Amino acid sequence: MERLRKPTVTALFVHAEEDGLHARQRAQIAGVCVRGGFPIAVVTDSRLARGSAKAVGWLGAKIQAFELTEARQAFLSLGISVAEVPAYLAAYRALLRLHD
């Protein structure tokens, strides 16, 4: 029963707006990287956020950063199958429309 209360995270997809991630958000993601051990994909047009992700990756975390136009590659990096990527992209785009 305890297992049902704690869902297992197998990957994390992060979308960051053009101003990128704030220091607190970067620290939270870095903490998740260290504790989780699962792949993380950060999709952003912020060079700072992509550079920060690369630096955290150098420390051994499974994190990669992608430009906004590379969401497909980001999902693939998380282990999503090629067949499932279109559904994930559709859900991601729907969430972005809700945000606008």
C-alpha positions in Angstrom: 0.0 0.0 0.0 2.9 2.4 0.8 4.1 2.0 -2.8 0.8 3.3 -4.1 1.1 6.4 -2.0 4.6 7.2 -3.5 4.4 7.2 -7.3 7.6 6.3 -9.0 9.2 9.0 -11.1 11.0 7.6 -14.1 11.8 10.9 -15.9 11.2 14.7 -15.6 10.4 17.1 -18.4 10.9 20.8 -17.6 9.7 23.7 -19.7 11.3 27.1 -18.8 10.1 30.4 -20.1 12.4 32.8 -22.0 13.7 34.3 -18.8 14.9 30.9 -17.8 14.9 29.3 -14.4 15.5 31.3 -11.3 18.3 30.3 -8.9 15.8 28.6 -6.5 14.3 26.6 -9.4 17.8 25.6 -10.6 18.7 24.4 -7.1 15.5 22.4 -6.9 16.2 20.7 -10.2 19.8 20.0 -9.2 18.5 18.4 -6.0 16.1 16.2 -7.9 19.0 15.2 -10.2 21.1 14.2 -7.3 18.4 12.3 -5.4 16.4 10.9 -8.3 18.9 9.3 -10.6 16.4 9.5 -13.5 16.8 11.5 -16.7 15.7 15.1 -16.9 15.1 17.2 -20.0 14.9 21.0 -19.8 13.3 22.7 -22.7 14.0 26.4 -22.9 15.2 29.2 -25.1 17.3 30.5 -22.2 21.0 30.0 -22.8 21.7 30.4 -19.1 19.3 27.6 -18.2 20.7 25.3 -20.9 24.3 26.1 -19.6 23.2 25.5 -16.0 21.8 22.1 -17.0 25.0 21.2 -18.8 27.0 22.2 -15.7 24.8 20.0 -13.5 25.3 17.2 -16.0 29.0 17.5 -15.7 28.5 16.6 -12.0 27.0 13.3 -13.0 23.3 14.1 -13.2 21.3 12.7 -16.0 20.2 16.1 -17.4 20.1 17.5 -20.9 18.9 20.8 -22.1 17.1 21.6 -25.4 15.9 24.6 -27.3 12.1 25.1 -27.5 12.2 23.7 -31.1 13.8 20.5 -29.8 10.9 19.1 -27.7 10.8 16.0 -29.7 14.4 15.2 -29.0 13.8 16.0 -25.3 11.1 13.4 -25.1 13.3 10.9 -26.8 16.1 11.6 -24.4 13.8 10.6 -21.5 13.3 7.2 -23.0 9.9 7.9 -24.6 9.4 5.6 -27.6 9.3 7.1 -31.1 5.7 5.8 -31.4 4.7 7.6 -28.2 6.4 10.9 -28.8 3.5 12.4 -30.9 1.1 12.0 -28.0 3.5 13.6 -25.6 4.1 16.5 -28.0 0.4 17.0 -28.4 -0.1 17.1 -24.6 2.9 19.5 -24.2 1.5 21.8 -26.8 -2.0 21.7 -25.2 -0.5 22.7 -21.9 1.4 25.6 -23.6 -1.9 26.8 -25.1 -3.5 26.8 -21.6 -0.7 28.9 -20.3 -1.1 31.6 -23.0 
